[in-house]
Amino acid sequence: MTEPVGYILGTKDATPLEFWVAVCDGKVLRLDDVVQVKTDRPDKKGVVNFYGVVDHVRTIHEGTQFDTDTFLVTTGSMPVNVSYAAHIQVTRIEPEEYLPPQPSDAVYLAEDENLRFALNFDGMEQRISAGLMRNGSPAYLNYEFIDGTKGAHVNISGISGVATKTSFALFLLHSIFNSAALGAKRANTKALIFNVKAEDLFFLDKANNKISEDARRTYQALDLPVQPFRDVRFCVAPKKNTQAVEPHLDQRSDHISAYLWGMREFCRDRLFRFLFAGDDLERGNMGFLAGIVEERLARLAADNDKHDLKMGFLPKASLEPDDEYGEEGKDKVETFRDLIEFIEYKLLEENDNKGDPKWLGRNAPATAEALTRRLWGIADEIGHLIRGDIPAEELQKYKLDPLAAEYQLTIADINKLGSKAQKFVVGVLLHRLFMEKEKRGQYPVIFIVLDELNKYAPKEGRSPIKDLLVEIAERGRSLGIILIGAQQTASEVERRVVGQAAVRVVGRLDSAEVERPEYNFLTGACRKRSLLLKSGSMFIHQPEVPSPLLVGFPFPAYATRWGEVQINVVEENILKSKVRRL
């Protein structure tokens, strides 16, 4: 501490939780500045240190009565004093004695160790860089409130295209993967990112050629390397209307693999429910009938496993007249349309058009018709993702396993899929991951980055994927599944998903959205400022710091679009051609 920046104001209440500071002439206190105050106990038995963050500043003329007096002041006709004051929200008291500071106590800017002490950074044994504060000092997140040790999950809110939600999620992963907090667990920590916008995330393993020297200095201040992600696997959906399995991607062709599911696997693992989204399963007995069909398909898959069928499965009608499935139809289910025809046959056509009671249960034919109509409605959207004509050994090439040992980061592209196909892929991958983690235990920890949470876990209604996300939010901490979720409007997301996030991040918000109770962790000043935030600035709230912190994160060191890697690719191709000539 050198010179005081001000003194505690005597004309305003000073409490253990907040107080006002009269700023000295020639000194500056800004929003987000961190201050410290040392005050003597009234009984002279010790000293109490207060630390806090500036959340409001104001100036006024003292000695004026009317608005027009301002003009007299400017001409020098009326002598006045200017009062420059700042409001402080207390973040820490040491020792923890809730006494009020005294008027006229000197107030100093907190710097270096005092700054870290004021914001509880000193007590974070495992901390990761969260960005730079306005004073140029690094801000940190306690990793123990992210990985499940003390808390888990991160939620990011903000307007699309302005709040840079995905960019901050990537920066957070970059900070985690390159921090000392992981220790010996670094190699086994994984992440799965669902790419929902264009093909921007398919260059994360390439260096960004547009990074500036200022950004490099920011990385240095945050003690982070300027490098792309390593050990990345890129997975995309296959192209439609083709027998060959070809990845559907435009801007990149190397290191890309397609993903799909085999028909036997689809039925055996009970993935049928994820074909239905929104309130489909809440209408009438639709959910009950879908559960019966899912169970019957799983049993048939298990029976066929016992009989060691080589390709396809689920005979709609065998060639043998006495077979339980009748005399007509295909003997193998190889496509999704074949599966729908088989289900339609079992529910509506078999048994003299009364349906098989084992499949239909006590449901009315109208419910079965509604179920099959919905299946036919998504046939074109889903069909290329579920195949029964591919040998089991070949299917292993198309298995998307985010826990694979050789990859740290997996990008699953769902950008070119329809809405229901996107929900199917997200639901199935999270379901499989959840089941696998229940077997393996908490480690290795895997981070799930999912944007548009309001689409997958809406506030109203029920769906299998919403139930799964709620389960991950509530139980994922103990299983090592950490959700980094993002959405434009947290008010439209299931409360149990958003509320479980220990770390809340807010970028630019809409004026109506910011008044929702989901943002009560923001102070009044922060709510107003969230309407003005620029790209790259975020408010961060975490359990150990009572006040939200405004941080800025640097321009990515990894390429996030083709234009940022294009020069590097050209240079690489030129180098390869020179090598070939030599």
Summary of the structure (lengths in Angstrom):
residues: 582
radius of gyration: 29.9
end to end distance: 64.3
largest distance: 110.6
contacts: 1888
relative contact order: 0.15
helix: 37%
strand: 22%
